């Protein structure tokens, strides 16, 4: 299989509220927009992939679905999100596995882990053997 592109599809209970959250609160850049109401959609850049917020759903996300977003500066991300009214579920903290993480929620309660990988963490560096 030769994968050329990929994206996560999110079907929120309130499309406009979720589009505003990902655009204005998280600050994700728009890759493209398509369709017309009620089938309007927005695809956001999400690091090495994309997040499509479109259509809609009568139910919210399950706890089994979460997003993981890596940032350069967790303190700056925390300040940015708090200033914009994001629901912060857990303040930034160093985890036992060495990553700096905080947890937020989107308008439907989708849990989002915002992560900074410290410079000396093994994810960043693998010694020569």
KAJO-V848006 format. One record per residue. N is the residue number from 0. SS is DSSP state (H for helix, E for strand, C for the rest). OMEGA is omega in whole degrees, 0 to 359 (999 if undefined). D_CENTER is the distance of its C-alpha to the mean C-alpha in Angstrom with 2 decimals. Layout:
n=N ss=SS omega=OMEGA d_center=D_CENTER
n=N ss=SS omega=OMEGA d_center=D_CENTER
//
This chain:
n=0 ss=C omega=181 d_center=26.53
n=1 ss=C omega=183 d_center=25.45
n=2 ss=C omega=181 d_center=21.75
n=3 ss=C omega=181 d_center=21.27
n=4 ss=C omega=177 d_center=17.73
n=5 ss=C omega=176 d_center=14.95
n=6 ss=E omega=173 d_center=12.04
n=7 ss=E omega=179 d_center=10.15
n=8 ss=E omega=180 d_center=11.97
n=9 ss=E omega=180 d_center=10.94
n=10 ss=C omega=185 d_center=14.11
n=11 ss=C omega=176 d_center=13.78
n=12 ss=C omega=178 d_center=16.97
n=13 ss=C omega=187 d_center=17.06
n=14 ss=H omega=184 d_center=15.92
n=15 ss=H omega=178 d_center=16.67
n=16 ss=H omega=181 d_center=15.11
n=17 ss=H omega=176 d_center=11.68
n=18 ss=H omega=179 d_center=12.24
n=19 ss=H omega=179 d_center=13.23
n=20 ss=H omega=183 d_center=10.29
n=21 ss=H omega=179 d_center=7.74
n=22 ss=H omega=191 d_center=10.78
n=23 ss=H omega=181 d_center=12.56
n=24 ss=H omega=178 d_center=10.70
n=25 ss=C omega=179 d_center=7.46
n=26 ss=C omega=179 d_center=9.92
n=27 ss=C omega=178 d_center=8.50
n=28 ss=C omega=180 d_center=11.79
n=29 ss=E omega=175 d_center=13.35
n=30 ss=E omega=177 d_center=14.72
n=31 ss=E omega=174 d_center=16.97
n=32 ss=E omega=183 d_center=18.00
n=33 ss=E omega=173 d_center=20.46
n=34 ss=C omega=177 d_center=22.76
n=35 ss=C omega=180 d_center=24.29
n=36 ss=C omega=359 d_center=23.92
n=37 ss=C omega=183 d_center=23.34
n=38 ss=C omega=179 d_center=21.86
n=39 ss=C omega=179 d_center=19.95
n=40 ss=E omega=176 d_center=16.63
n=41 ss=E omega=175 d_center=14.18
n=42 ss=E omega=181 d_center=12.50
n=43 ss=E omega=169 d_center=9.92
n=44 ss=E omega=180 d_center=9.94
n=45 ss=E omega=182 d_center=7.11
n=46 ss=C omega=181 d_center=9.40
n=47 ss=C omega=181 d_center=11.93
n=48 ss=E omega=182 d_center=10.83
n=49 ss=E omega=174 d_center=9.91
n=50 ss=E omega=178 d_center=8.13
n=51 ss=E omega=177 d_center=11.17
n=52 ss=E omega=185 d_center=11.53
n=53 ss=E omega=181 d_center=15.25
n=54 ss=C omega=181 d_center=18.32
n=55 ss=C omega=181 d_center=17.99
n=56 ss=C omega=176 d_center=18.69
n=57 ss=C omega=182 d_center=21.12
n=58 ss=C omega=177 d_center=19.19
n=59 ss=C omega=181 d_center=15.87
n=60 ss=C omega=175 d_center=13.73
n=61 ss=C omega=177 d_center=15.57
n=62 ss=C omega=180 d_center=14.89
n=63 ss=C omega=181 d_center=14.96
n=64 ss=C omega=179 d_center=11.58
n=65 ss=E omega=173 d_center=8.50
n=66 ss=E omega=177 d_center=5.19
n=67 ss=E omega=183 d_center=6.05
n=68 ss=E omega=178 d_center=5.11
n=69 ss=E omega=179 d_center=8.68
n=70 ss=C omega=178 d_center=10.23
n=71 ss=C omega=188 d_center=13.99
n=72 ss=C omega=184 d_center=14.87
n=73 ss=H omega=179 d_center=13.39
n=74 ss=H omega=178 d_center=16.21
n=75 ss=H omega=178 d_center=15.51
n=76 ss=H omega=179 d_center=11.79
n=77 ss=H omega=179 d_center=13.23
n=78 ss=H omega=180 d_center=15.93
n=79 ss=H omega=183 d_center=13.92
n=80 ss=H omega=179 d_center=11.77
n=81 ss=H omega=179 d_center=15.03
n=82 ss=H omega=182 d_center=17.00
n=83 ss=C omega=173 d_center=14.96
n=84 ss=C omega=178 d_center=15.32
n=85 ss=C omega=175 d_center=11.98
n=86 ss=E omega=180 d_center=12.99
n=87 ss=E omega=182 d_center=13.02
n=88 ss=E omega=179 d_center=13.95
n=89 ss=E omega=181 d_center=15.02
n=90 ss=E omega=179 d_center=15.99
n=91 ss=E omega=179 d_center=15.49
n=92 ss=E omega=173 d_center=17.90
n=93 ss=E omega=181 d_center=19.23
n=94 ss=C omega=179 d_center=19.07
n=95 ss=C omega=180 d_center=22.26
n=96 ss=C omega=170 d_center=20.77
n=97 ss=C omega=178 d_center=20.40
n=98 ss=C omega=174 d_center=16.68
n=99 ss=E omega=186 d_center=15.63
n=100 ss=E omega=166 d_center=12.84
n=101 ss=E omega=181 d_center=11.79
n=102 ss=E omega=176 d_center=10.22
n=103 ss=E omega=177 d_center=9.10
n=104 ss=E omega=174 d_center=9.22
n=105 ss=C omega=184 d_center=8.61
n=106 ss=C omega=177 d_center=12.16
n=107 ss=C omega=180 d_center=12.99
n=108 ss=C omega=176 d_center=12.20
n=109 ss=C omega=181 d_center=9.31
n=110 ss=E omega=181 d_center=8.67
n=111 ss=E omega=176 d_center=5.58
n=112 ss=E omega=177 d_center=7.35
n=113 ss=E omega=193 d_center=7.40
n=114 ss=E omega=166 d_center=10.28
n=115 ss=E omega=178 d_center=13.24
n=116 ss=C omega=180 d_center=15.77
n=117 ss=C omega=184 d_center=19.22
n=118 ss=C omega=183 d_center=21.66
n=119 ss=C omega=181 d_center=24.03
n=120 ss=C omega=180 d_center=21.69
n=121 ss=C omega=176 d_center=22.90
n=122 ss=C omega=182 d_center=19.66
n=123 ss=C omega=189 d_center=20.73
n=124 ss=C omega=174 d_center=24.44
n=125 ss=C omega=182 d_center=26.70
n=126 ss=C omega=175 d_center=30.33
n=127 ss=C omega=178 d_center=32.97
n=128 ss=C omega=999 d_center=35.10
//
